[in-house]
Amino acid sequence: MSVHQPVKKVTTHVLHAMKQRGEKISMLTAYDFSMARILDEAGIDVLLVGDSASNVMAGHETTLPITLDQIIYHAQSVVRGVDRSFVVVDLPFGCYQGDSKAALNSTIRIMKETGGHAVKLEGGSEISESISRILSAGVPVMGHLGLTPQSIYKFGTYSVRAKKEAEAKKLLEDAKLLEKLGCFAIVLEKIPAQLAKEVAQAVSIPIIGIGAGPDVDGQVLVVHDMLGMTKDFHPRFLRRYLNMYEMMKEATQRYIKDVKTQDFPNEKEQY
């Protein structure tokens, strides 16, 4: 009789080791149990319970409206579907900016109520106090630099960040600072590929890119975009692996037709 081997869990230590040996890290977002279960079984390394749920799950224009209670609900659902993947939970807008005590309290709620493994915060030196306070409580922190969607109204655009020398210099300094503070990884969003490469080489912690070129330690996409469940979003960095929007629409139309023509349910589909 074969003994069932326990599933090896991805941890911060595993992710660090992957960077050391040059193995790329795969990361996708997830917001519910069913999707998380599929992605986990497929072998994804990291699942991000992103504040992008505000867009793809709730239909908001930005990530700003999602609340701490809502992100906790999504994270609880995801964690129940996971055996192997490392689950990172976004701290929503307003839960950590300018108040490190609120940042810690928000994080404690996430960790206690969801069973998630880490939190992610957007920003560099300006949120260093919040990061330090969370880390002092023993909670792993993933950083997020470059295009930070929670600051959309400050930037006024979702275009590429850090093209100018001053912003690029600050981004590199912020990445080094986040490493020094104790972050276990950093997401770099929508920055020039060459700069992302420099950052990945300058720090020993994993750098996960989204629209940041190939020379980083891993990639992340919003799962709804990757599967083609969204149809109006066409950034250069996105590769759609399915056209789920059309597939689901067609399946629904077939179901409607079968109901209307009384083809469904047939004799085998009744009791």
VMD Tcl script that draws the C-alpha trace (Angstrom):
set ca {
  {0.00 0.00 0.00}
  {1.46 3.37 -1.00}
  {1.77 5.93 1.75}
  {0.24 9.26 0.75}
  {2.95 11.91 0.76}
  {1.89 15.18 2.40}
  {1.68 18.11 0.01}
  {4.76 20.30 0.24}
  {3.64 23.77 1.20}
  {5.13 26.87 -0.39}
  {6.61 29.19 2.26}
  {8.69 32.38 2.28}
  {11.73 30.13 2.69}
  {10.77 28.09 -0.40}
  {10.27 31.28 -2.45}
  {13.66 32.63 -1.38}
  {15.30 29.33 -2.32}
  {13.59 29.46 -5.74}
  {15.20 32.83 -6.43}
  {18.60 31.52 -5.30}
  {18.50 28.65 -7.78}
  {16.93 30.68 -10.60}
  {13.55 28.93 -10.61}
  {10.79 31.34 -11.65}
  {7.84 31.91 -9.29}
  {4.28 31.63 -10.66}
  {1.63 33.83 -9.07}
  {-2.03 34.56 -9.85}
  {-4.88 36.30 -8.07}
  {-7.78 34.36 -6.54}
  {-10.90 35.55 -4.78}
  {-13.06 32.45 -4.17}
  {-12.88 28.81 -3.07}
  {-13.60 27.14 -6.43}
  {-10.99 29.11 -8.37}
  {-8.38 28.76 -5.61}
  {-8.84 24.99 -5.57}
  {-8.25 24.72 -9.34}
  {-5.19 27.01 -9.28}
  {-3.72 25.22 -6.27}
  {-4.18 21.80 -7.88}
  {-2.58 23.15 -11.06}
  {0.54 23.88 -9.02}
  {0.58 27.68 -8.73}
  {3.22 28.85 -6.24}
  {1.57 31.98 -4.86}
  {-2.06 33.12 -4.75}
  {-2.76 36.80 -4.20}
  {-6.11 37.76 -2.70}
  {-5.86 41.08 -4.49}
  {-7.75 44.31 -3.94}
  {-8.36 43.85 -7.69}
  {-11.44 41.98 -6.41}
  {-12.85 45.51 -6.29}
  {-12.66 45.55 -10.11}
  {-13.26 41.98 -11.29}
  {-15.61 40.74 -8.55}
  {-17.49 43.90 -7.59}
  {-17.35 45.96 -10.81}
  {-15.72 49.08 -9.37}
  {-13.58 51.30 -11.57}
  {-10.67 51.35 -9.09}
  {-9.32 49.22 -6.22}
  {-10.10 51.92 -3.65}
  {-13.68 50.96 -2.61}
  {-12.93 47.44 -1.32}
  {-13.12 47.22 2.48}
  {-11.15 45.22 5.02}
  {-14.24 43.09 5.76}
  {-14.64 42.31 2.06}
  {-10.99 41.32 1.53}
  {-11.23 39.10 4.64}
  {-14.29 37.34 3.16}
  {-12.44 36.69 -0.13}
  {-9.30 35.51 1.69}
  {-11.25 33.09 3.89}
  {-12.77 31.57 0.75}
  {-9.39 31.22 -0.97}
  {-7.58 29.69 2.01}
  {-10.22 26.94 2.25}
  {-9.36 25.89 -1.32}
  {-5.59 25.69 -0.87}
  {-3.29 22.83 0.14}
  {0.06 23.90 -1.31}
  {0.07 27.51 -2.51}
  {1.32 30.45 -0.45}
  {-1.56 32.90 0.11}
  {-0.84 36.64 0.21}
  {-3.62 39.09 1.12}
  {-3.73 42.73 0.00}
  {-4.20 45.36 2.69}
  {-6.97 47.56 1.24}
  {-6.65 51.30 0.73}
  {-7.11 53.22 3.99}
  {-6.03 50.35 6.25}
  {-2.36 51.27 6.61}
  {-1.45 54.62 5.00}
  {-0.27 57.16 7.57}
  {-1.14 55.04 10.61}
  {1.09 52.14 11.55}
  {-1.18 51.12 14.44}
  {-4.14 50.78 12.04}
  {-1.85 48.83 9.68}
  {-0.99 46.36 12.43}
  {-4.61 46.03 13.59}
  {-5.79 45.43 10.00}
  {-3.07 42.82 9.50}
  {-3.89 41.01 12.75}
  {-7.54 40.75 11.67}
  {-6.50 39.35 8.28}
  {-4.14 36.76 9.78}
  {-6.51 35.65 12.57}
  {-9.72 35.58 10.53}
  {-8.49 34.21 7.19}
  {-5.59 31.83 7.81}
  {-3.63 33.65 5.08}
  {0.14 33.50 5.10}
  {1.26 37.10 4.40}
  {0.04 40.60 3.55}
  {0.92 42.97 0.70}
  {1.22 46.76 0.95}
  {1.73 49.36 -1.78}
  {4.51 51.93 -1.42}
  {8.09 52.48 -0.30}
  {9.72 54.77 2.27}
  {6.44 56.57 3.00}
  {4.94 53.41 4.55}
  {8.12 52.05 6.16}
  {6.75 52.54 9.67}
  {3.67 50.44 8.89}
  {5.81 47.69 7.32}
  {8.14 47.60 10.34}
  {5.26 47.39 12.76}
  {3.62 44.51 10.88}
  {6.93 42.65 10.62}
  {7.55 43.13 14.36}
  {4.36 41.10 14.92}
  {5.88 38.22 12.93}
  {3.74 38.62 9.81}
  {5.49 38.26 6.41}
  {5.14 41.36 4.19}
  {5.25 41.54 0.40}
  {6.02 45.00 -1.00}
  {4.55 46.59 -4.13}
  {6.34 49.30 -6.14}
  {5.97 50.95 -9.53}
  {2.37 51.45 -10.57}
  {0.48 51.33 -7.29}
  {-3.23 51.26 -8.19}
  {-4.33 52.54 -4.77}
  {-2.58 55.84 -5.66}
  {-4.36 56.16 -9.02}
  {-5.76 59.60 -8.26}
  {-2.30 60.90 -7.36}
  {-0.83 59.63 -10.64}
  {-3.97 60.35 -12.67}
  {-3.12 57.53 -15.08}
  {-2.38 53.80 -15.25}
  {0.58 54.38 -17.59}
  {4.10 53.02 -17.08}
  {5.91 54.29 -13.98}
  {9.58 55.13 -13.30}
  {10.51 56.10 -16.86}
  {12.22 59.26 -15.59}
  {15.54 59.00 -13.81}
  {14.43 60.50 -10.48}
  {11.47 58.12 -10.12}
  {13.59 55.15 -11.24}
  {16.24 56.03 -8.64}
  {13.62 56.28 -5.88}
  {12.11 52.95 -6.91}
  {15.50 51.21 -6.67}
  {16.15 52.84 -3.29}
  {12.68 51.82 -2.09}
  {13.28 48.21 -3.17}
  {16.53 48.11 -1.17}
  {14.74 49.69 1.79}
  {11.92 47.12 1.67}
  {14.51 44.33 1.68}
  {16.34 45.96 4.59}
  {13.11 46.35 6.57}
  {12.48 42.61 6.14}
  {9.96 42.21 3.29}
  {10.16 38.69 1.84}
  {9.31 39.72 -1.76}
  {8.25 42.70 -3.89}
  {5.77 43.07 -6.75}
  {6.93 45.47 -9.47}
  {4.05 46.72 -11.62}
  {4.29 48.36 -15.03}
  {7.85 49.65 -15.07}
  {10.57 49.50 -17.77}
  {12.00 45.98 -18.13}
  {15.60 47.18 -17.76}
  {14.84 48.87 -14.43}
  {13.04 45.75 -13.18}
  {16.11 43.68 -14.09}
  {18.34 46.07 -12.12}
  {16.06 45.82 -9.08}
  {15.96 42.01 -9.23}
  {19.77 41.92 -9.33}
  {20.16 44.52 -6.57}
  {18.18 42.64 -3.91}
  {18.27 39.07 -2.63}
  {14.49 38.77 -2.16}
  {12.18 37.60 -4.98}
  {10.89 40.25 -7.39}
  {7.52 39.39 -8.98}
  {6.68 41.34 -12.12}
  {3.47 42.41 -13.81}
  {4.32 44.36 -16.92}
  {7.95 44.46 -15.77}
  {9.63 42.25 -18.36}
  {11.20 38.78 -18.14}
  {14.31 39.44 -16.02}
  {12.58 39.25 -12.64}
  {12.06 36.24 -10.35}
  {8.42 35.54 -11.16}
  {5.24 36.79 -12.80}
  {1.73 37.64 -11.59}
  {-1.49 38.28 -13.49}
  {-5.10 38.81 -12.49}
  {-6.66 35.38 -13.05}
  {-9.75 36.81 -14.76}
  {-7.49 38.51 -17.32}
  {-5.26 35.44 -17.83}
  {-8.30 33.21 -18.44}
  {-10.00 35.76 -20.70}
  {-13.02 36.27 -18.45}
  {-12.54 40.01 -18.91}
  {-12.79 41.41 -22.42}
  {-12.27 45.19 -22.26}
  {-8.78 45.18 -20.73}
  {-5.89 45.01 -23.21}
  {-2.57 46.07 -21.65}
  {0.59 45.09 -23.49}
  {1.74 42.83 -20.63}
  {-1.35 40.60 -20.67}
  {-1.35 37.19 -22.34}
  {-4.77 35.55 -22.42}
  {-4.54 31.75 -22.16}
  {-8.27 31.17 -22.79}
  {-11.24 33.14 -24.10}
  {-13.50 32.28 -21.17}
  {-15.78 35.25 -21.79}
  {-16.95 33.83 -25.13}
  {-16.83 30.19 -23.93}
  {-19.04 30.91 -20.92}
  {-21.39 33.09 -22.96}
  {-21.77 30.36 -25.60}
  {-22.38 27.66 -22.96}
  {-25.02 29.86 -21.34}
  {-26.72 30.44 -24.69}
  {-26.79 26.67 -25.33}
  {-28.34 26.13 -21.89}
  {-30.98 28.81 -22.55}
  {-31.82 27.20 -25.92}
  {-32.10 23.72 -24.36}
  {-34.40 25.01 -21.62}
  {-36.60 26.92 -24.10}
  {-36.89 23.94 -26.49}
  {-37.45 21.52 -23.58}
  {-34.35 19.53 -24.57}
  {-33.12 19.97 -20.97}
  {-33.74 18.04 -18.80}
  {-34.08 14.80 -20.79}
  {-35.17 11.36 -19.51}
  {-31.73 10.55 -18.10}
  {-31.65 13.88 -16.24}
  {-34.71 13.32 -14.08}
  {-35.73 11.09 -11.15}
}
mol new
graphics top color blue
foreach p $ca { graphics top sphere $p radius 0.5 }
foreach p [lrange $ca 0 end-1] q [lrange $ca 1 end] { graphics top cylinder $p $q radius 0.2 }
display resetview
